[in-house]
Amino acid sequence: MRKIAVLSSFMEEHHIEKIRTLAAEYGFAVDFYADDRLDMTKADQYEILYGMPGPSLLKHMTGLQWFCTPSAGVEPYTPDEIYPHEGVLLTNSAGAYGITISEHILMVTLMLLRQMPAFQQVVAHRGWVRQMPMRSICGSTITVLGTGDIGTNFARRAKALGARTVYGVRRTKKAGDGAFDAMYGMDELNSILPQTDILVMALPGTPETAGTLSRERIALLPRHAVVVNVGRGSAIDQEALMDALNSESIAGAALDVMVPEPLPADHPLWEAKNILITPHISGNMSLGITRDLDVDLFCTDLANYANRRPLQQLVNRKLGY
């Protein structure tokens, strides 16, 4: 019988049952590994793998035809040399994280606009300061770099909260979701940065996105602008961002991703002015809806795979998305 390996530490019993039932319908047996550790004595038996193994494991899976990662980002899994043969299909789970990450973006954006880092310092010293200048998403001009599932989910929520204008920036200027008031190509980014109140970055980690927010582009932002990054740390010139924060050339930043990760305890980024740092948790499996969507995406493509249809979540390993 054809076999599937599922690294299932994030799953609940109903997820496991859903996968098992669908797999059986198409003639597959499934082995679930609750500790995310594959039995290496069986590695060569599996045709399909769903999980996030160490990349070095894949080379041992000589029967592998399709590898699905439950993450949206696929950087560790793009090199050809980690696979047992060139024909292995790679899919991701982009589409599962829009809700949880857009909520994270809203949370940290509001914290910056409403001076929560400063208030936290006040109350940490048992102070009682009530007057600090605050701003709102309502009436703001927002620029979103990356207009896929995450950027679109955030844009919809920002518009619902009264954002005046939401610009989308993507590789091409093709039409996007109706929540975006206008769509720009990346080559036009410089023209809209000076009017941006809130810059949200949800870019994948590829050679093309590295250094997108350069020192020169940071200098184009107005002094009251805040930067939120939930994509990849490599998309920002961190040294330039720290300089801008510490010189108060921009008003604040919230980073869920950075370079390196984990961030060393003595890294100067921790001490930058008006910064919120979270340890790459905006897209975790902490919400039930995220886990449900992730499993649904795998099951949709399992049906596609079994019926020899194109995989919905297929990734071009050369492009990284």
C-alpha positions in Angstrom: 0.0 0.0 0.0 1.2 3.5 -0.8 2.3 5.4 2.4 2.1 8.9 3.9 4.1 10.2 6.8 2.6 13.0 8.8 4.6 14.9 11.5 1.6 15.8 13.6 2.7 17.5 16.8 0.3 20.5 16.1 -2.7 18.4 15.3 -5.8 17.5 17.3 -7.6 14.1 17.0 -10.1 15.4 14.5 -7.3 16.5 12.2 -5.7 13.1 12.3 -9.0 11.4 11.6 -9.8 13.7 8.7 -6.4 12.9 7.1 -6.7 9.2 7.8 -10.2 8.9 6.4 -9.3 10.8 3.2 -6.1 8.9 2.7 -7.8 5.5 3.0 -10.3 6.6 0.4 -7.5 7.0 -2.1 -5.6 3.9 -1.0 -3.0 5.4 1.3 -1.9 4.2 4.7 -0.8 7.0 7.1 1.8 7.0 9.9 1.5 9.9 12.3 4.5 11.0 14.3 3.3 13.1 17.3 6.8 14.1 18.3 7.7 15.2 14.7 10.5 12.6 14.6 10.3 10.3 11.6 11.2 6.6 12.0 14.3 6.6 9.9 14.0 2.8 9.3 10.9 3.6 7.3 12.0 6.8 5.6 12.3 5.2 2.2 8.8 3.8 2.3 6.9 7.1 2.1 5.6 8.6 -1.1 4.2 11.7 0.7 5.5 13.7 3.7 3.4 16.4 5.5 5.4 18.2 8.2 8.5 20.3 9.0 11.4 17.9 9.2 15.1 19.0 9.2 16.0 19.4 5.6 18.8 16.8 5.9 16.1 14.1 6.4 14.6 14.4 3.0 17.6 12.9 1.2 16.9 9.6 3.0 13.3 9.5 1.7 14.1 7.8 -1.6 10.5 7.0 -2.4 9.3 10.6 -1.8 7.2 12.2 -4.6 5.5 15.0 -2.7 6.5 17.0 0.3 4.0 19.4 1.9 5.2 21.8 4.6 2.6 23.2 7.0 4.4 26.6 6.9 4.0 29.4 4.4 7.7 30.1 4.0 9.8 27.4 2.3 13.4 28.8 2.4 14.9 25.7 4.0 13.3 23.5 1.5 14.2 25.1 -1.8 17.7 23.7 -2.6 17.7 20.9 -5.1 20.4 19.0 -3.3 18.4 18.2 -0.2 16.0 16.0 -2.2 16.5 12.4 -3.2 15.6 13.2 -6.8 14.6 16.3 -8.9 11.0 15.2 -9.3 9.9 15.8 -5.7 7.0 18.2 -5.6 7.0 20.9 -2.9 3.9 22.6 -1.6 3.4 25.0 1.2 0.5 26.1 3.4 0.1 29.7 2.3 -3.5 30.6 3.0 -3.6 29.2 6.5 -2.0 32.1 8.2 -3.9 35.2 7.0 -6.2 35.4 10.0 -3.6 34.9 12.8 -0.9 37.1 11.3 -3.2 39.9 10.3 -4.5 40.0 13.9 -0.9 40.2 15.1 -0.2 43.1 12.7 -3.3 44.9 14.1 -2.2 44.3 17.7 1.4 45.6 17.3 0.3 48.5 15.0 -2.2 49.7 17.6 0.3 49.3 20.4 2.7 51.6 18.5 0.1 54.1 17.6 -1.3 54.2 21.1 2.2 54.5 22.8 2.1 51.2 24.6 5.9 50.7 24.7 6.2 54.1 26.5 3.2 53.4 28.8 4.7 50.0 29.7 7.9 51.8 30.8 5.9 54.2 32.9 3.9 51.5 34.7 7.0 49.3 35.1 8.3 52.1 37.4 4.8 52.5 39.0 4.3 55.8 37.3 1.0 57.5 36.4 1.3 59.4 33.1 -1.9 59.8 31.2 -1.1 62.3 28.5 0.9 61.0 25.5 0.1 61.8 21.9 -1.8 58.9 20.2 -2.8 58.1 16.7 -5.3 55.9 15.0 -5.5 53.4 12.1 -8.6 55.4 11.2 -7.6 58.0 8.7 -4.1 56.6 8.1 -2.4 55.8 4.9 -1.1 52.3 4.9 1.3 50.6 2.5 1.4 46.8 2.4 4.4 45.1 0.9 3.2 41.6 -0.2 -0.5 41.3 -1.1 -1.1 37.6 -0.7 -3.2 35.9 1.9 -1.5 37.8 4.9 -1.4 41.2 3.3 -4.9 41.0 2.0 -6.4 39.8 5.3 -4.7 42.8 7.0 -5.9 45.2 4.3 -9.5 44.2 4.8 -9.2 44.6 8.6 -7.5 48.0 8.3 -10.2 49.3 6.0 -12.9 48.1 8.4 -11.1 50.2 11.1 -11.3 53.3 8.9 -7.9 53.4 7.2 -8.2 56.2 4.7 -6.0 54.6 2.0 -4.4 51.2 1.7 -1.8 50.7 -1.0 -0.7 47.3 -2.1 2.8 46.7 -3.4 3.6 43.5 -5.3 5.9 42.1 -8.0 3.3 43.0 -10.7 0.6 45.6 -10.8 -2.2 43.2 -11.5 -5.5 43.8 -9.7 -5.7 42.8 -6.1 -8.4 42.5 -3.5 -10.9 45.3 -3.2 -9.5 46.3 0.1 -6.6 47.9 -1.7 -7.2 51.4 -3.0 -4.4 51.1 -5.5 -1.8 48.6 -6.5 1.9 49.4 -7.3 4.8 47.5 -8.6 7.9 47.2 -6.4 9.7 49.6 -8.7 7.2 52.3 -7.7 7.6 51.8 -3.9 9.8 54.9 -3.5 7.0 57.2 -4.8 4.5 56.2 -2.1 6.8 55.8 1.0 6.8 59.6 1.7 3.0 59.5 2.2 3.0 56.3 4.2 1.9 56.4 7.9 2.1 52.6 8.5 4.4 50.3 6.5 3.5 46.7 6.7 5.9 44.1 5.3 4.7 40.5 4.5 7.3 39.5 2.0 8.6 36.0 1.4 12.3 35.3 1.9 13.8 35.2 -1.6 16.9 36.8 -3.2 14.6 39.4 -4.8 13.1 40.6 -1.5 16.4 40.8 0.5 17.1 44.4 1.5 13.8 45.7 0.2 13.6 48.3 3.0 17.0 49.8 2.5 18.6 52.7 4.2 17.6 54.9 1.3 14.0 53.8 1.5 13.8 54.2 5.2 14.9 57.8 4.7 11.9 58.4 2.5 9.4 57.6 5.3 8.0 60.5 7.3 9.1 60.9 10.9 5.7 59.7 12.2 5.8 56.4 10.2 5.8 53.0 11.9 7.2 49.8 10.3 5.7 46.4 10.9 7.5 43.3 9.6 6.0 39.8 9.7 7.6 38.5 6.5 11.3 37.8 6.7 14.0 39.8 8.6 16.2 39.8 5.5 13.9 42.2 3.8 15.1 45.1 6.1 18.4 46.7 6.5 18.4 46.3 10.3 21.4 48.6 11.0 19.6 51.4 9.1 16.3 50.7 10.9 18.1 50.9 14.3 19.7 54.2 13.3 16.3 55.6 12.2 14.6 54.5 15.4 17.4 55.8 17.7 17.6 59.1 15.9 13.7 59.3 15.9 13.7 59.6 12.1 10.7 57.2 12.2 8.3 56.8 15.1 8.5 53.1 15.8 8.8 49.5 14.5 7.4 46.1 15.4 9.4 43.1 14.2 8.3 39.5 14.4 11.2 38.5 12.2 14.8 39.6 12.2 18.4 38.5 11.5 19.6 36.4 13.1 16.9 34.3 14.7 17.0 33.7 17.7 18.2 37.2 18.3 21.2 37.1 20.6 20.6 38.6 24.1 23.3 41.2 23.5 22.1 42.4 20.1 21.6 46.2 19.9 18.2 45.7 18.3 16.7 44.9 21.7 17.7 48.4 22.9 16.4 50.4 19.9 14.0 53.2 20.7 10.2 52.5 20.4 10.6 48.9 19.1 8.4 45.9 19.7 10.1 42.6 19.2 8.2 39.2 19.2 10.1 35.9 18.7 8.6 34.9 15.3 5.2 33.9 16.7 2.7 35.8 14.6 2.2 32.7 12.4 2.4 29.9 14.9 -0.2 27.1 15.2 -1.5 28.7 18.4 -5.0 29.3 16.9 -7.4 26.5 16.2 -8.5 28.2 12.9 -4.9 28.1 11.7 -4.5 24.4 12.4 -7.9 23.7 10.7 -7.0 25.7 7.6 -3.6 24.1 7.4 -5.0 20.6 7.4 -7.7 21.6 5.0 -5.1 22.8 2.5 -3.2 19.5 2.7 -6.4 17.5 2.3 -7.4 19.5 -0.8 -4.0 18.8 -2.4 -4.1 15.1 -1.3 -7.3 14.7 -3.3 -5.6 16.6 -6.2 -2.5 14.4 -6.0 -4.5 11.2 -5.9 -6.6 12.2 -8.9 -3.5 13.4 -10.8 -4.7 17.0 -10.8 -2.3 20.0 -10.4 -1.5 20.8 -6.8 -3.1 24.0 -5.6 -0.2 24.9 -3.2 2.7 24.0 -5.6 5.9 26.0 -5.0 8.4 26.8 -7.6 11.6 25.9 -5.7 13.7 28.2 -8.0 11.5 31.3 -7.2 10.9 30.3 -3.5 7.1 30.7 -3.7 
